[in-house]
Amino acid sequence: SGGSGGSGGSGGSGGGGNNDQPVLQGCNGLEEICDLRLDEVLFATPHNAMATKEDGYPSFTGITGPNHNKPLEDALVAGYRGLSIDVCSCNGILELCHGACGLAPRDVQEVLANIVSFLQDNPTEFLMLNIQINNKPIGGGDVDIQDLYNLMTSVDGFYDMVYVQTDTQSDVEWPTLGTLLKAEERKQIVMFHFNGPTCSENQPCPEGLHYWFRYGAETEFDFVTREELEDATSSCEVTRGNPVEKRGFLGVTNFVTPPEEDIAKEINTRAFIEQRLQDCSALNNNQDVNLLFIDFWSIGDALAVTLEQNKKRAQEKARRRRTTKSALRPTSTFNNDDQKS
């Protein structure tokens, strides 16, 4: 099963002869969601995906600790199609780090190369990359977004996969997964960043690095207990980004700070996630949730729920389309009497 409806295994199925391109089946593991626009899809998204126990991120009780047990590459294989990562500048070098330089950093180029490799092996999979620009981490300095762009373009094949949205209007129409994945120049990644430059028209961001809060909004993120998350009126309130009528994407947090594996076992369950999605959508003008940020991705039901939600959204869109077509169909010009048998 998959993250945004993602499939863990290889996406393509073989065409005719050996020289044929593979026939691409489905989008993120589901044929029916190819017709969903990016802002209609749910992406289950490991939060601080680079801060993991296996990568050596330390625990400081009551202060910080690993957000996950396993590396982000394993999350991709499991089926997650959203990733939330932090970029820091440590001793003038950009790296993935959480909070402080030197705490189990990950090499940016290595991680991006691993993502490219995974997506090349899985040509029907699409990834949403949400990047926090972590200015002034402990022991570090400001991130220059142009430096980040230069680093990304140095990774072979990475930028070839990146979708560039040239329209800066917050309520722009986003393409469907099928349009992106089945295009001649296939696109498999969309990137957003925040906490860095806001990218005005006078100071545009490098292409492909879209400012998150221009296009999306997020709920509050600073919760310590499960009970605080359950108080939907407060925890589903949007505290960053555009008002509901002027945004495409909605991000919802489903984790506590500092990370607590025992709490993750409770809040990553099917029942909790389904309720959270329902509550936060209802309290935001029934807008679909697009990014569900979670900790300890290897625990719980986030993938299964996401797959089901996306299937449901696709079916609902198809139903609306049929209803519209039916309403537009010309009515018969025959007299009713003529049609009696």
C-alpha positions in Angstrom: 0.0 0.0 0.0 1.2 3.6 -0.5 1.5 7.0 1.0 -0.3 9.2 -1.3 -1.8 6.1 -2.5 1.8 5.2 -3.2 3.0 1.8 -4.2 6.2 0.6 -2.7 7.2 -1.6 -5.6 8.1 -0.7 -9.2 5.4 1.3 -10.9 5.8 0.4 -14.6 4.8 -2.7 -16.3 6.6 -3.9 -19.4 5.5 -2.9 -22.9 6.0 -5.0 -26.1 9.6 -5.5 -27.3 12.8 -4.8 -25.2 13.2 -1.4 -26.7 9.7 -0.2 -25.9 9.1 2.3 -23.1 7.3 0.7 -20.2 3.5 1.2 -20.2 2.9 3.3 -17.1 0.1 2.0 -14.9 -1.7 4.2 -12.4 -0.4 7.1 -10.4 1.1 6.5 -6.9 -0.4 3.0 -6.8 -3.9 3.8 -8.0 -5.2 4.1 -11.5 -8.2 6.2 -10.6 -6.2 9.0 -8.9 -4.4 10.0 -12.1 -7.3 12.4 -12.7 -6.8 14.2 -9.3 -5.0 17.5 -9.4 -2.0 17.9 -7.0 -4.1 20.0 -4.7 -6.8 17.2 -4.5 -4.4 14.4 -3.5 -3.5 13.4 0.1 0.2 12.9 0.8 1.1 11.2 4.1 4.3 13.0 5.0 7.0 12.0 7.5 7.8 15.2 9.5 11.5 16.0 10.0 12.1 12.9 7.9 15.9 13.1 8.2 16.0 13.0 12.0 15.9 9.2 12.7 17.1 6.8 15.3 18.9 4.6 12.7 20.7 7.7 11.3 22.0 8.4 14.9 19.8 11.3 15.9 20.2 11.5 19.8 17.5 11.8 22.4 17.5 14.5 25.0 14.5 13.8 27.3 11.9 16.6 27.3 13.9 18.6 24.7 14.3 16.7 21.4 14.8 13.3 19.9 14.4 11.3 16.7 11.2 11.9 14.8 11.4 8.4 13.2 13.0 5.0 13.7 14.0 4.4 10.1 15.6 6.5 7.4 13.6 8.5 4.9 14.7 6.3 2.0 12.9 3.4 3.8 9.7 5.6 4.0 9.8 5.9 0.2 10.0 2.2 -0.2 7.2 1.7 2.3 5.0 4.0 0.2 5.2 7.5 1.6 4.9 10.1 -1.1 5.4 13.2 1.0 8.6 14.1 2.8 9.2 17.0 5.2 12.9 17.9 5.6 15.0 20.7 7.2 17.9 22.4 5.5 20.6 24.0 7.6 23.9 25.9 6.9 26.6 24.4 9.1 30.2 25.8 8.7 29.1 27.2 5.4 27.9 23.7 4.1 24.3 23.0 3.5 23.0 19.8 5.1 19.8 18.3 6.4 19.7 18.8 10.1 17.1 19.3 12.8 17.6 22.1 15.3 21.4 22.0 15.7 24.4 21.4 13.6 26.2 18.2 14.3 23.2 16.2 15.4 23.2 13.3 12.9 23.1 15.5 9.8 22.3 14.0 6.3 24.2 15.0 3.2 21.8 16.9 0.8 23.2 15.5 -2.4 23.3 12.0 -1.2 19.6 12.1 -0.1 18.5 13.8 -3.3 20.4 11.2 -5.4 18.7 8.4 -3.5 15.3 10.0 -4.2 16.2 10.2 -7.9 17.2 6.6 -7.9 14.0 5.5 -6.3 11.8 7.6 -8.7 13.7 6.3 -11.7 12.9 2.8 -10.6 9.3 3.7 -9.9 8.2 5.9 -12.8 4.5 6.1 -11.8 5.3 7.6 -8.4 5.1 11.3 -7.5 6.7 13.0 -4.5 5.8 16.1 -2.6 8.9 17.6 -1.0 8.2 20.1 1.8 11.4 21.9 2.9 11.9 24.0 6.0 14.7 26.5 5.6 16.3 26.3 9.1 18.0 29.6 9.5 20.3 30.0 12.5 20.2 26.4 13.9 22.4 26.0 17.0 26.0 26.3 15.7 24.9 27.4 12.2 23.9 30.3 10.0 21.4 31.4 7.4 20.6 29.3 4.4 21.0 31.0 1.0 18.3 29.6 -1.2 20.3 30.2 -4.3 23.0 28.0 -2.8 20.4 25.3 -2.2 19.2 25.6 -5.8 22.8 25.2 -7.1 23.3 22.2 -4.9 20.1 20.6 -6.1 20.9 21.2 -9.8 24.3 19.5 -9.3 22.5 16.2 -8.5 22.3 14.3 -11.7 18.7 13.9 -12.9 17.1 15.6 -9.9 15.9 18.8 -11.6 14.8 17.0 -14.7 12.1 15.5 -12.4 11.0 18.8 -10.8 7.7 20.4 -11.8 7.9 24.2 -12.0 4.8 26.2 -11.4 5.3 29.5 -13.1 1.9 31.0 -12.0 2.4 32.9 -8.7 -1.3 33.4 -8.0 -2.2 31.6 -4.8 -5.3 29.9 -6.3 -3.6 28.7 -9.5 -4.9 25.5 -11.2 -2.5 22.7 -10.5 -2.0 19.8 -13.0 -3.2 16.3 -12.4 -0.9 13.5 -11.4 -1.6 11.8 -14.7 -0.6 14.9 -16.7 2.7 15.1 -14.8 3.6 11.4 -14.8 2.6 10.6 -18.4 4.1 13.7 -20.0 6.9 13.2 -22.5 9.3 14.9 -20.0 7.9 13.1 -17.0 7.7 15.2 -13.7 7.8 13.3 -10.4 8.6 15.9 -7.8 7.0 19.2 -6.6 8.9 21.2 -4.0 7.8 23.8 -1.5 9.9 25.7 1.1 9.1 28.0 4.0 10.8 30.0 6.8 13.3 31.4 4.2 12.6 34.1 1.6 8.9 34.7 0.7 9.8 35.1 -3.0 8.2 38.4 -4.1 8.1 39.4 -7.8 11.0 41.7 -7.1 13.0 38.9 -5.5 11.8 35.6 -7.2 12.8 32.3 -5.8 14.9 29.9 -8.0 12.6 28.0 -10.4 11.0 25.0 -8.8 11.5 26.1 -5.2 7.9 27.4 -4.6 7.1 29.4 -1.4 4.8 27.1 0.6 2.6 29.7 2.2 1.9 31.4 -1.1 0.1 28.3 -2.3 -0.8 26.5 0.9 -1.6 26.9 4.6 -1.0 24.8 7.8 -2.5 24.2 11.1 -0.8 24.9 14.4 2.1 22.5 15.0 3.2 23.0 18.7 1.4 20.3 20.7 2.7 18.3 23.6 -0.1 15.9 24.3 -2.7 13.7 22.4 -5.4 15.7 24.2 -4.3 18.9 22.6 -4.5 17.4 19.2 -8.0 16.0 20.0 -9.2 19.6 20.7 -9.9 20.1 17.0 -11.2 23.7 17.3 -7.8 24.7 18.4 -5.5 22.1 16.7 -7.2 22.4 13.2 -7.0 26.2 13.2 -4.8 27.5 10.4 -2.0 29.7 11.8 0.2 30.1 8.8 -0.6 30.7 5.1 -3.5 32.0 3.1 -7.2 32.1 4.1 -9.2 29.2 2.8 -10.6 30.9 -0.4 -7.1 31.8 -1.5 -5.1 28.6 -1.2 -4.6 25.3 -3.0 -3.1 23.1 -0.3 -3.9 22.4 3.3 -1.3 20.9 5.6 -2.3 19.3 8.9 0.0 18.3 11.8 -0.5 15.0 13.5 2.5 14.8 15.9 3.6 16.0 19.3 6.8 18.0 20.3 9.2 16.7 21.4 8.6 13.4 19.5 7.1 10.6 21.6 6.9 7.1 20.1 4.3 6.0 22.6 2.0 8.8 21.6 2.6 8.1 18.0 1.3 4.6 18.6 -2.0 6.2 19.6 -2.3 9.0 17.1 -1.1 7.1 14.0 -4.0 4.7 14.3 -6.7 4.5 11.6 -9.4 5.9 13.9 -7.4 8.9 15.1 -6.2 9.8 11.6 -9.6 9.5 10.0 -11.1 11.7 12.7 -8.3 14.2 12.4 -8.7 14.5 8.6 -12.5 14.8 9.0 -12.3 17.5 11.7 -9.7 19.6 10.1 -11.4 19.5 6.7 -14.8 20.5 8.3 -13.2 23.4 10.2 -11.6 24.7 7.1 -14.5 25.1 4.8 -14.5 21.4 3.8 -11.1 21.8 2.1 -9.4 18.5 1.4 -6.3 17.9 3.5 -3.2 17.5 1.3 -0.3 16.9 3.6 -0.7 14.9 6.8 2.5 15.4 8.8 3.3 12.5 11.1 6.2 11.2 13.3 7.3 7.6 13.5 6.1 6.7 10.0 6.8 3.0 10.5 4.1 2.8 13.2 0.4 2.8 12.5 -2.1 3.1 9.6 -1.2 6.4 7.8 -0.5 4.7 4.5 -3.6 2.6 4.4 -5.8 5.5 5.4 -4.2 7.7 2.7 -4.7 5.1 0.0 -8.4 4.8 0.9 -8.9 8.6 1.1 -7.4 9.2 -2.3 -9.5 6.4 -3.8 -12.6 8.0 -2.3 -11.6 11.4 -3.6 -11.1 10.1 -7.1 -14.5 8.3 -7.0 -16.2 11.4 -5.8 -14.6 13.5 -8.5 -15.7 11.0 -11.2 -19.2 11.0 -9.8 -19.4 14.8 -9.9 -18.1 14.7 -13.5 -20.8 12.2 -14.5 -23.5 14.3 -12.8 -22.3 17.4 -14.7 -22.2 15.7 -18.0 -25.7 14.3 -17.4 -27.0 17.8 -16.6 -25.4 19.2 -19.7 -26.8 16.5 -22.0 -29.5 17.9 -24.4 -33.0 16.8 -23.6 -35.1 14.9 -26.1 -37.1 16.9 -28.6 -39.7 14.2 -28.9 -43.2 14.9 -27.5 -43.9 12.7 -24.5 -46.8 11.0 -26.3 -44.5 9.9 -29.1 -42.4 7.9 -26.6 -45.2 5.8 -25.1 -45.1 2.2 -26.1 
